Amino acid sequence: MRWPHRRLSILMYHRIVARRDPLQPAIPDVHQFDQHMRWLRRWCHVLPLAEAARRLRDGALPPRAACLTFDDGYADNVELALPVLRQHGLSACFFIATGYLDGGRMWNDAVIEHVRGAAGPLLDLRHLGLECHPVHDWRHKILALDRLLLRLKYLPFAQRQEIADRLAPPRAPGLMMSCDQVRQLHRAGMELGAHTVRHPILALLPAAAARSEIGAGKMALERLIDGPVPCFAYPNGKPGQDYDGRHVRIVAELGFQAAVSTQAAAAHHACDPLQLPRFTPWDAAPWRFGLRLARSRWQRPV
């Protein structure tokens, strides 16, 4: 397949696991991630995100340009992904939700672990104003998890967090990065990007609260690494649904040079550098991964 020129593919990961998770089969294990990185090293020109955004704007991208990004700040990014990146000589940008550093747990992880531990055959959550879900095997647990995450995602932040805290303890040592691990990424030459403090859906917040989340996350990271943080990722990241033009203006006013959404497409020279689309790689076979990446370069943001 012919690759279009002057396009930028930005790949988005969240977690890397040591072995495949039957509850979350789309998460790559370390072997699959290594295969992805081998393919990218051979076929793509992987750039740091801030540099790629600048070269995209200036019309100076190399052929088959790509970037790697990780969202949220999971410790496995350091423990499992970083050694693979260093082995292949690749860089990535890690977007950190700073409120969960040093032992925190995001709401979705509380839901995931509650479903994982459900003994079955039914998970009854009516006491939380939710539904009953069959969970007698992994297939039904996956369905239950998908439905619960969708059901809870757009609740007001405090209500969503209260439900999550009743499902599982709010602290989970070792799940999210420590401050020392963030510094380790920085010392390894990786980019650090802001991702708010608590990972809220920005569109559900008052404007002042959204500005505080974005700005405080940036400041916390800059203090942590004693350096600039020029990149931002919108939590959840669907344009027009999870954030809108108000939040793009806030990101610009706070001095970010590049920001990424979760719209599935490749970026081109006319893209807003504060709303760059990304591609989620989930194919296990390297050839399917490469084919999907090549096809994604023909997708244009709407």
Secondary structure, 3 states (H helix, E strand, C coil): CCCCCCCEEEEEECCCECCCCCCCCCCCEHHHHHHHHHHHHHHCEECCHHHHHHHHHHCCCCCCEEEEEEEECECHHHHHHHHHHHHHCCCCEEEECHHHCCCECCHHHHHHHHHHHCCCCEEECHHHCCCEEECCCHHHHHHHHHHHHHHHHCCCHHHHHHHHHHHCCCECCCCECCHHHHHHHHHCCCEEEECCCCCCCHHHCCHHHHHHHHHHHHHHHHHHHCCCCCEEECCCCCECCCECHHHHHHHHHCCCCEEEEEEECCECCCCCCCCEEEECCCCCCHHHHHHHHHHHCCCCCC
